[in-house]
Amino acid sequence: MGAVQVIESGRHPAVLDVPAGVLSIPTAESGEIKLSLVIPTFNESKNLEQLVARLSRVLDQCLPGRYELIVVDDDSPDGTCAVALRLADRYPALRVMRRRGEKGLSTAVIRGWQAARGEILAVIDADLQHPPEVVERLWAQMANGADLATGSRHAEGGGVSEWSALRRALSRGAQFLGLCVLPTVVGRVSDPMSGYFMVRRSAIADTELSPLGYKILIEVIGRGRIARIAEVPYVFVERTAGESKVTSKLYVEYLRHLLRLRLALLPARFPKFAVVGLSGVAVDMFLLWLLKGGLGWPLTLSKVVATEMAIANNFLWNELWTFGDLAERQGYGFARVRRFARFNVFCAAGLALSLALLTIQVRFFGMNPYLANAVAIAVTTGWNFWMNKTFSWSAPHPLKAPIPAHCRRDAEVVADDRAEEGDSKAYDRSFPAAPEIRETFQYFEEQTYFGPQREAHIAAANALVPGGFTTFADWARSHMNPIADASVGD
């Protein structure tokens, strides 16, 4: 390649300034650029030329003159940034950003998106492990109306090439851990660890993101306004040049990210569930002391009785307080016995999960045993809450059919009534479907959905909203309590 093109000011025309401040994507007016694909790099000089050439070949066919490639380099010592600038002389769609302070893949992606001009934002790894040709199928899904299209190794037709059994187990284990901590986010896609996806700008604009580590997809799904998700299968290819950046530290950061995102998206019932859990710990400790120390029972028998009494204590308070309204709607008698049996099963499974997590963290990652135990307790608490919320105290009625079109009312009339009367009852009178939408939203709040079932219910809920609103989530955020600020279904 030849010398880098330089203008009189000494600055290459492809160079982008690094955005500063909060990690929030600005809105942008519609223009010629439809797709902005960010390529985060660190020591990828050996792969970048081939990647840019293959991407340009594909995108020149499906989006000629309407896309941009943005390399965001973390000041690579191997000269990746210089390679990118030389490539920009040959590929006019390529722009380059060099970061000297901030580091990390996730923040690099967001900084690139902040400088992007496209309506659709995307990311691909620079190591050629993501086949560049798949970008055309991802774009087709976005053009077909998806809010997010992600490449998946686990969808039918996808896969990994030469992974060892240990690496496969770690990948699947990380996914299972995500399902335990954040089921309504991780459960929406088959490959939550994917770093190859596109998202509509409007779905994440003006939302402050707080990613950690390499796995930005769960951050986008968790904090974004994502209704429809499409998956495109691909086969993960082994790196042929450069060095892998996958280390045990990345898995620890992934776990920290899950917990951070979980705390940010806590449902209203979770604090009550946690308080009840603490009361169970007190009951367990007291009875163990009483039976073993006071009455002289054998340790194993004392622990079994103490644990079961703690579970019964937790069930009672959750039944009466945390999930009291749902318990009343489900009924008592034998229905309560079924709930108690399920609660026991999930608590026992949570105990097994806690022991497994403690062992893995200490033996494989060398974590401090007490810190690892705290992490295991946090994950298990999340497991117990979402499994019991979904199966023990699940919402007792199915989603209603969409409201017929003739029942809808003009949103402007609604707004006038609300302004005059200042409460939601005016909206209910102007738009008869409103109470049923509220009931539907409550159903979403109480129920956890995964995959196609969730998408089908969201589509049905979207059909309920009146003119002036794009999706059910938009309506909920405008006309319901602040609890609707979280994504529908959490």
N, C-alpha and C positions, 0 to 999 in steps of 0.2 A: 504494500500500500504506500501511497505517496505521503507527502508532508501534510500536516493539518492546515486547513484553510483558516486564515486569520484576517480580520478586517482591521481598519486603521486604529481602532481603539485597543487592539490587542485581544479582543474577546471573540471567540468563535460564535457565529450566529446561531448555532444549535444549543449553546449553553443556556441552562435554566437556573435562575436563582433558587436557593433553598428556602422554602416557606418556613416561617417561625410561628411560635405561639401554640395554641391548643390544636389537637389532632382532630379537626373538623373539616369536612368536605364542603366547600361553598356551592351554592346553586350557580347555574350558568345558563345564559341564554342559548337557545338552539342556534347552531351555526353549521358550517360545512363539515366539521369534524364530528363523526358519529361515535367512533371507538377510540379510546385511549388505553393502550396496553402498556403497563409498567413492567419493567424487567429489573428487579433488584439484583445487584451484583456485589461480590467481594471475591477477588482473585479468580475471575472467570475469563481472563484474556484469551485462553485457548479455545473457548466455546462460543464466544460472543459473535464472531463473524459468521459462522455457520448458522447460528440461531437467527440473526437478523436477516440473512439471505433467505432462509426458509420461510420465516414469517412474512417477509415482504412479497415473496412469490405467491403465497396463499392470499394475502389481503389485497394485493393488487388486482386479483381476479374478482373477489367478492365485494370489495369496498374501495375501488380505485379513487385515490385522492381524498378519501373521507376518513382516514385513520391516522393515528400517530403512535410511534413507539417511543417510550420514555425510559431510558436507562438511568437508574438511580444507584450510583456507585458510592460505597462507603470507604473512599480513599484507599483503594486496593493497592498494596505495594507492588503487585505484578504489572501495573500499568494498564489495568482494565479501562480506566477512564480515557487514556490516550487512544486506545484502540477504538473506543466508542466514538470519539471525535473524528478519527480518520474515516470510520464507516459513515458518519453523518455527511461527509463530502459526497459519498456515492448514493446514499439513501436519504432523500430530502424529508421523509416522514420521521426520521430519527432525531430525537432531542436528548440532551444529556444533562444530568444533575450530579454534582459531586459534593458529598457531605464529608466534612472534616471533624465535626464534633459529635453529633448524634449518631448512634449506631443501632443496628438491628434490622432484620428483614421486615418485620411488621410495620415499624415506623417508616422505613424506606418506602414501602408500598403506599402508605397514606400520604407522605410528602409528595410522592409522584402524582397521586390522584389530586392533591390540592393544586398542583400546577397544570393539571390536564384540562383540555378543552372539550372533551367528548361527552356525549349524553350517556354512553355506556363506558364504565370503568372496568379494567381487567388486570390480571396479574398472571405471569408465567415465570417459572424458575429459569435461570440462565444456564443451567448445567446440561440441557438437552434431555433430561429425564422425562420432561413433559413433551410429547410429540407436537411440534409446532403446527402440523397439519390439522390437528383437532380443533384449532381455533375457528375454523370455518363452520364446524358443526355447533360449537358454542354460540357463535354469532347467529346462526339460523334459529336457535332456540330463543335468543333474546329478541330477534326480529319477529318471532311468533308470539311475543307477549309475556315471556317470563320476566320476573323481577330479578332472578338470579339463575345463572346457568353454570354448573360446576362439572369439571371433569371428575370421573369416579373410577377408581381401580376395582371397586367392589360391585358395581352395577354389572348386569349381564353383558358379557362381551369384553369386560375390562379384566385387568390382572396385573401381576408383578412378574418380572422376568426371571431373575436369578437370586431372589432373596433366600437367605438361610431360614431354617425353622425358627431360630431365636428371634430374628428380625420380624418375621411374620407374627410371632406370638406377641412381641412387644407392641407392634402396630395395632393388632386386634385388642390387646389388653388396654392400650390407651383409649381406644374407641369405647370399650366397655366401661372404663372408668368415667369417661365423658357422659355416657348414658346414665350412670349412677348419680353424677353430680348435677347434670344439666340436661335432663331427658328431653324437654320440649324444644331445645335448640339442637343438640347433637343428634337427636332422633329424627330430625327432618331430612337428613341426607344419609346416604349409605357410606360416604367417605368424608367424615368431618375433618380429617387430617389433610385434605387436599389443599394444595397451594396453587391450583390452576382453575380460575373461574372468572366470570363476568358478572357485574352487578349494575343495575340501573342507578344512575346518579341520584335520581329523585328519591330512591329508597333509603339512602344514607346521608343525604345532604342536611347540613345544619345539625347533625348529631355528633356529639363529642365522643370519640372513640378512645379506648384505653387498652390497646393490645399489649401482649407480653410474649416474647419468644417468636416462634416461626409460624404459628398456626392462626392466621388472621381470619380464616373463613368463619369460625365459630363466633368471633367478635362481630363480624358483619351480620350474620344471621341473628345473633342475640340482641344487638342494639339497633339494627336496621328495621325498616318497615317492609318486610319481605313477605309477600303473599304467595306468589306462585314460584316454585323452584323446579328447574329442569335439570336432569342429570345426563351427561354424555359419557359413555364408557371409553376408557383408553387403557393401554398397556404401559405401565411404568417401565422405562428403559434404564438400564444401569449406566452410570457415568463412565465415559471413556477418557476424559481429560480433566485435570484439576483434582482437588481433594474434597472428599465428603465433609460436610459440616455438621453431621448428625452425631451428637454426643449425649451422654447421660444427663448433662446439664439441660439440654433441650426438653427432656421429658419432665424434669423438675419444674421448668418454666411453664410447660404446658399445664401441669397440675395447678400451679399458682394462678395461671390465667383462668382456668376453670373456676376456681374458688372465688377469684375476684369478680368474674362475670356473674357467678351465682349470687353473690352478696348484692350485686347491683340490681338483680332481677328478682329479688325475694318476693314471693306472694304474701298477701296480707296475713295469711294464717300461719306462716312459718314461725314468727316469733312466739306465738302461743304454743306451737308444737315443741319448740326448743325449751320453753319454760317447763312444760310438762315433762320433757325428757330429763331435765335437772331434778325434778321432784322424784323421778324414778330412780336416779342415782342415789338420792338420799334414802329412799326406802330400801334399796338393795344393801347399802352400807349398814344401815341400822339393823336390819334383820340378820345379816351375816354376823354382826357383832353379838346380837342377842342369842341366836341359835348356837353359834360356835363357842363364843366366850361365856355366855350366861347359862345356857342349858347343856353345854357339852356335847352337842351333836357332832357327827363326823363332818369334816370340812366339805367334802363333795356334796353330801346331802344338804348341808346348810346353804351352800352356794346355789344349788338347783332350786330350792324352795325360795330363797331370797330373790333370785332372778325372775322366777315365775310370778311372784307377788309384785315385783317392780313392773313387770309387763302388764299385769292386771291393773295396777295403779295407773299406768300410762294410758291404757285403753279407756278406763273409766273417765279420766279427765278429758281425753280427746273426744270421747263420745258425747260428753256433756258440754264441753266448752269449745275446743278447737273446731270440731266438725258438727256441733250440736244441731245446726239448721239442716244439714244434709242427713243426719241420723233421723231427725223427725220426719223428713220427707220419705226416707227409705222404709221407715217403720221399725217397730221393736219386736219383742218376742223372738221367734226363730231367726229373723233377719239380724238381730243383734248378736245372736250366737254365731252366725256365719261371719259377721264382721270381726268378732273376737278371735275366731279360728284363723282368719286371714291375717289379722294383726300379729298373732303368735308366729305364723309361718314367716312373715316378712321380717320380723325382729330376729328370728333364728338365722335367716339368711343373711341379715345385716351383721350378725355376730361373726359368721363365717367369713364374710367379706372383709370385716375389720381385721381379723387374724391374717388373712391372705395379704392384705395391703401392708400391714405391719412387717410381715416377713419379707415381702418383695423390696420394700423401701430400705430396710436395714441390710439385707444380704446382697442385693444387686446394686443399689445406689449408695450404700455406705452412709445413710443418713443417721443422725442422732436418734436413738430409740425413743426418747421422749417426744421429740419433734415429730417423728414418724407416727407415734401413737396419736398425737393431736390431729395430724392430718387424717389418719384412719377414722378417728371419731367424727371429724367433720364430714367426711365422705359418707360414712355410715348413717349419720343423722339425715343427710340429704336423701340417701337411698330409702330409709324408713319413711320419710315424709312423702316423697313422690310415689312410692309404690303403694302406700296406704291411701294417699289422696286419690290415686287412680283406680285402685281395685277394692279397697275396703270401704271408702266413703265416696265413691264415684257418684256423679250426677245421675239421678234415677230416671231421667226421661230422655228420649232421643231428640235430635234437632228437628224442629218443625219445618214443613215445606216452605219454600219461598212465598212471600206475600204477593198476591196477584198485582199486576201493574196498575189496575184501576184503583187500588187502595192508596197509591202514593199521592203525595201533595207537593206543591211547589215549595222549595226550600226557602225562597225569599219570604213567603208568608210566615213560615216557621220562624225565621230570624226576627221578623217584626213582632210577632207574638211574644217571643222570648224576651225581647228588649223591653216590651211594655210590662210584662208580668213578672219577669225575673226568675222564673222557675221552670222546671222541666214539664210540669203539667200542661202548660200552654203548648209545648211541643207535642205532647201526646194527643191533645185535641186537634191540632193542625195536621198531624201525621199519625193516623190510627195505627200504623205498624210499629210505632216507637216502643210501646210496652213489650211487644213480642221480640223486637231487636234487643231490648234490655235483657229479656229472659234468655235469648240466644247467647248474648255475651256472657251472662252468668254461667251458662253451660260450658262455654269455652274456658272460662276461668277455672271451673272445677274439674275439667276433664283434660287428660293428656292425650294427644294424638301423635301418631307416627306415620310418616310417608304418605301414600296416596289417600288414606282415609282422612287425614288432616286436611289435605289439599281439597278434597271433595267437599268437606264441611265448610271450609273457608269460602269456596266458590259459591256454595248455597247461601252463606251469610251475606256475601257481596251483593247477591240479587235482592236483598231486602232493603238496601239503602235508597233514599230518595235522590232526586236530581241535585246536583251541586256537590256530590261526594263521590270519590272514585272507588273506594273500598269500604268494607264494613269497619276496618280498623280506623280509617279516617273519620267515619261517623262517630265511632265510639270515643275517640280522643276529643271530639268537639262537643259531644252532648252527654257524656257520662262522667263519672267521678274520675279523679286522677289515676285510679288504678288502671285505667285504660291506656295509660302512657306506655306500659310495657307491651310487648308484642302479643297479639291475640293468641290465647291458648296457654300462656305461662301461668 
